[in-house]
Amino acid sequence: MNSDRERVILHEWPRDPDGPTVREPPPQGVRTPNNIPWGHTLDDFYWIRPFPGAKLKSIWTRSMLDEFGENFGEQPGVPQVEPRRLRPWPLLKVPNDDALFGLVDETCNRDHSLKPRRFHAVKSTVFESTKEKIEWSAEPAPMNDDAPPATKESILEGAVKSQDRLPEDDGKDDESAMAEVFVQADDNITGGFVLESSIEGETGDRQNCTGLRSTSPKKRDVKTNMMWRQVVKKFSTTIASDLNLMIKAEDDTKKDESEVIVETHDDLTPAERQAMESFMTTDYETVQKLEERIPEEYFPDILLVNDPSGFTMSDVPFLSRPSRMLPVRYKRVWPKLKRDGEPATLFNNDLHCPSAFHWTPTQTERYAASECRRIATLDLSGAPLLGKGGHSAVRKAGIRLPVPLTTQTGDPHVSVAAKLAFSLSEDRELLENEGRIYDTFPDHLQESYCGYNLVASMDHPVPVGACVPKFFGYYVPVQEEEEASRRQEALNRIKKEVERRREREAKREAKKIGVDEAVESTDADGKSAEEEDDYSGEDDEDNFYEHSPLQDEEIRSPILLLEECGTPIEPEEFSEDERSECFSLVLRLHHADFVHNSLYPRNILRQPGPLTVRPSERSLKTPSFRIIDFGRGEFVPLFVEKFLEILWRLGPPMVWTREEMERVKEVLEMGKEEAVRWFNDSPGSELRKAARILYVNDYQL
Ligand SMILES: Nc1ncnc2c1ncn2[C@@H]1O[C@H](COP(=O)(O)OP(=O)(O)OP(=O)(O)O)[C@@H](O)[C@H]1O
């Protein structure tokens, strides 16, 4: 391994022989938003002895020294500048908004007096070639071997066309027509097996929502048909709304447009249709990845996911994944935004509620609310695999952000990493935890700044690159129908219970005044009024079994959208500076109270940098690193909260007995102790692990 560190501290601050002893804490100096000492250049870092002649040395930045105020050697002054947040090469654009978008990083001069340039001031060869490709390449080359070319047909157009074609399938019965809806499982993702019959229905990977085969299916045997029937039944709720539209599309060809179509809660609203109409399939050859933050104002509320290959169904273990001709609606759970609680834009982003409403809306309400929501479309059609872990698959997906957001390149899509969990509850829990952690990350962990940090306990400066990918939201599938019927059931149960109570009251009254002797003994079911008080909710149980929650594997995976950040590192190939830089990311995470809990080289990614310049000018000689995979991550306050959750399981606080109060105190103490122990232990052992996997061996850990 080379000893090729270049980021070293070359200067020592001369101490006044009569100067004071340096006291703790040292001066604050200029810091980055992560509260870590910062210097603009390597020359801004100095060794300093706590008192003249001392053997020990610590490191201070020039701004700390200025604050200390001792300038014995009459060091020449330097202008004090603040850390500057680096702008990734601009991709987003909002027409007529030049203040926030399209600004090229201004780069640093000594005093940060430069102003950002506008994107169009720079001659863009990438833009020109990209634009040309978008305009002229009607059939871009597929990325995957088995991928049929993408078309420029809008999803909705295509779905309607293919639905028009369906009934023409030479007189097939419903069942075989339905079977066409299923596509081959991608064993690249699932690792599972594929039934022959599903291969018959194969449509390949790179499909848009139009991906139904128009050719006739081969004959299936009776057993297979039975199986299809079961599968069709199993997924009939998922595709119910597709069928509605299918019927609608079919009817549209025959009937007057003004005729009323029965809509379900899960059908697209006019605003969503509008978002889909202009939606093209992604050209993965030319699409550029999103590196800017999505401004809160335009952050998606609803994601319409084009998933013809059923990637969101992940690894449903048997048969194949159901294809879906129409997009699947997802809602944002994290980040929570201020507008979510405002009356005009009220939005239910409760993780456990499959509705985007707090009530069961009428169609008019649904349509009106949709007009106010930020709708993005996510294209998983033919989405290339970026990587696969033990619990999830991560794909490069094309996203079209809510209007008016568009791009500088003319391609309406940008690409993001879409992380989809497999179907076990553990997989889903890890993804949920990851979404929570990303939501908790402070901005500074996702931002890069100019200059260098002095991260304790390192003895040399490191660049202040972002530690983690940018977070573009955690989304869960919306099932308005499902939620509406759940709410209806709950209401019916309450009504029933109220009626039952009323009856019981009436019987008691009657018994009291001795009017009805028959009532006095037993009622028609042989139960007395008192016995009925012990009613155990039999009906509820019936309902429970009839409408038990969906099994995990039946529910589409939540989607975590992140910035694409390259490929896993190979630290043994790195320079010392690169290994130190990766190590500093782990330290910075810890300083921000996060522990990763699954640190391996595969969870640190590297990409060509710097991200401030256009993609074609980036190089691995100036790499950019990020830590990923926070499924097992912990954040101290959330960790303590988890302990406190136990309290709530004990019951509502106002009815605690003395015994319960004692228990609460015990749990609280345990929680605190555990948190402190964890805080002391976990980062320490994680750091030792980081040092081992990154071949960093020059710090006392
Ligand atoms: N933001 C990203 N950009 C590019 N590639 C990514 C990104 N996130 C994940 N990947 C790729 O996907 C792979 C799997 O991701 P990840 O480690 O998060 O999955 P996982 O299922 O949670 O892993 P584990 O087996 O540790 O549970 C990564 O090793 C990486 O190659």
The ligand as an SDF file (V2000), in Angstrom:
LIG
                    3D

 31 33  0  0  0  0  0  0  0  0999 V2000
  -27.8370    5.3910   -4.3510 N   0  0  0  0  0  0  0  0  0  0  0  0
  -27.3270    4.4100   -5.0810 C   0  0  0  0  0  0  0  0  0  0  0  0
  -26.6880    4.6600   -6.2360 N   0  0  0  0  0  0  0  0  0  0  0  0
  -26.1490    3.6660   -6.9860 C   0  0  0  0  0  0  0  0  0  0  0  0
  -26.2120    2.3710   -6.6390 N   0  0  0  0  0  0  0  0  0  0  0  0
  -26.8350    2.0540   -5.4940 C   0  0  0  0  0  0  0  0  0  0  0  0
  -27.4240    3.0520   -4.6600 C   0  0  0  0  0  0  0  0  0  0  0  0
  -27.9520    2.4360   -3.5900 N   0  0  0  0  0  0  0  0  0  0  0  0
  -27.7130    1.1310   -3.7480 C   0  0  0  0  0  0  0  0  0  0  0  0
  -27.0460    0.8940   -4.8810 N   0  0  0  0  0  0  0  0  0  0  0  0
  -26.5730   -0.4140   -5.3750 C   0  0  0  0  0  0  0  0  0  0  0  0
  -27.4550   -1.4230   -4.9380 O   0  0  0  0  0  0  0  0  0  0  0  0
  -26.7680   -2.3600   -4.1040 C   0  0  0  0  0  0  0  0  0  0  0  0
  -27.7170   -2.8410   -3.0440 C   0  0  0  0  0  0  0  0  0  0  0  0
  -28.1200   -1.7590   -2.2560 O   0  0  0  0  0  0  0  0  0  0  0  0
  -28.2240   -1.8790   -0.6700 P   0  0  0  0  0  0  0  0  0  0  0  0
  -26.9200   -2.2850   -0.1000 O   0  0  0  0  0  0  0  0  0  0  0  0
  -28.7780   -0.5810   -0.1830 O   0  0  0  0  0  0  0  0  0  0  0  0
  -29.2790   -3.0770   -0.5590 O   0  0  0  0  0  0  0  0  0  0  0  0
  -29.7390   -3.9200    0.7100 P   0  0  0  0  0  0  0  0  0  0  0  0
  -30.6750   -4.9530    0.2240 O   0  0  0  0  0  0  0  0  0  0  0  0
  -30.2500   -2.9930    1.7530 O   0  0  0  0  0  0  0  0  0  0  0  0
  -28.3700   -4.5650    1.1990 O   0  0  0  0  0  0  0  0  0  0  0  0
  -28.1370   -5.5650    2.4320 P   0  0  0  0  0  0  0  0  0  0  0  0
  -27.8150   -6.8820    1.8250 O   0  0  0  0  0  0  0  0  0  0  0  0
  -26.9530   -4.9670    3.1590 O   0  0  0  0  0  0  0  0  0  0  0  0
  -29.3710   -5.5700    3.2570 O   0  0  0  0  0  0  0  0  0  0  0  0
  -25.5550   -1.6150   -3.5820 C   0  0  0  0  0  0  0  0  0  0  0  0
  -24.4870   -2.4510   -3.2310 O   0  0  0  0  0  0  0  0  0  0  0  0
  -25.2100   -0.7190   -4.7610 C   0  0  0  0  0  0  0  0  0  0  0  0
  -24.4510   -1.4260   -5.7070 O   0  0  0  0  0  0  0  0  0  0  0  0
  1  2  1  0
  2  3  1  0
  2  7  2  0
  3  4  2  0
  4  5  1  0
  5  6  2  0
  6  7  1  0
  6 10  1  0
  7  8  1  0
  8  9  2  0
  9 10  1  0
 10 11  1  0
 11 12  1  0
 11 30  1  0
 12 13  1  0
 13 14  1  0
 13 28  1  0
 14 15  1  0
 15 16  1  0
 16 17  2  0
 16 18  1  0
 16 19  1  0
 19 20  1  0
 20 21  2  0
 20 22  1  0
 20 23  1  0
 23 24  1  0
 24 25  2  0
 24 26  1  0
 24 27  1  0
 28 29  1  0
 28 30  1  0
 30 31  1  0
M  END
$$$$
